[in-house]
Amino acid sequence: MDHAVFIQTNHKQITGAIVAEYAIRRYSQHNDKFDVHIIHKKDYPYFDEREGQLYLRDGVKRTWLNDDLQSFTLTRFMPPELMNYQGRAVVIDPDIFACADVWDLLSRDMQGKAILCRPRSGTKGIIDRCLASSVMLLDNEKLTHWKVEEWFNELFEFKRDYMPWICLKYEDRDTIGLFENEWNDFDKFTPQTKMLHTTRRKTQPWKAGLPIDWRPAERFRLFPPVAWLMRARRHLFGEYALLGHYKEHPDKNQENFFFGLLKECVEKGIISEEFIRDQMRQNHVRHDALEVLERTPDLPPAPLHPLSGAVQQAA
């Protein structure tokens, strides 16, 4: 097909990716018009070949670790190549869950732009003018210059910086348009949300209680001493030392939405209880996940928004 959705992942976020694929299909009334694919980092050996090597990230030389929670991130730039630079693609992270029909995004008028996305929030979006590439609508024919393996190698030659790359700063800004923030709602879940992005990694609902396995930023423009402390922590104690554990998500609606989707995946045989137990053993899914599933309320039938019925909590 000439329209597709791509969900990027690695071994640590595979549960999220499978649930994200199910959500895309659950909430679409046009499933015959597009494909859905999971891009798994392990299928591209050039990532593994750089294990332990230094690369450039936000002006700092960091060590490439394939076991990091977010080692999949650069695969978000693969869809144009994977579709032979034809058609359209939506690409999302594995912690993004549709609650509206993605066809409304895939089929919209791009007004000649190559990319549609939204700005990042906080200082990244305001000061750095960083765009959020975690959800993008792509016109593949206009992105023939995207060569992921070649650009990935440039990180280790210090010719390319990871952060400007994922912020789309290497793209001609005139080729980028903006869509509504609701297509990539950062930890905000309202009746207007179309895709929920559980972007605060420390509170991802399926991770609560697990040791943190992602590396925080080491550049803080508003208060540089924080960056100095983070670098000292890493050098003295190790990549993930002293970072603590994932926390419960503060919004019960978001937890119920994710586990409501996971519950349906189990009921439909898309994910087995044994798979969940295996992910728990590997510390990829919280250890009480099966107990959480038992107490999770059913979602309203599609195409209703999940906040339309039983999942809604009192404010």
ABEGO torsion letter per residue (X at the ends): XABBBBBBBBAAAAAAAAAAAAAAAAABAAAAABBBBBBBAAABAAAAAABGBBBBBGGBBBBBBAABAAAAAAAAAAAAAAAGGBEBBBBBBAABBBABBAAAAAABBAGGBABBBBBBBEAAAAAAGBBBAABBBBBAAAAAABBAAAAAAAAAAGABBAAAAAAGAABBAAABBBBBAAABBBGBBBAABABBBBABAAABAAABGBBBABBBBABBAABAAAAAAAAAAAAAAEAABGAEBBBBBABAAAAAAAAAAAAAAAAAGABBAAAAAAAAAAGABBAAAAAAAAABBBBBBOABBAAABAABBBX
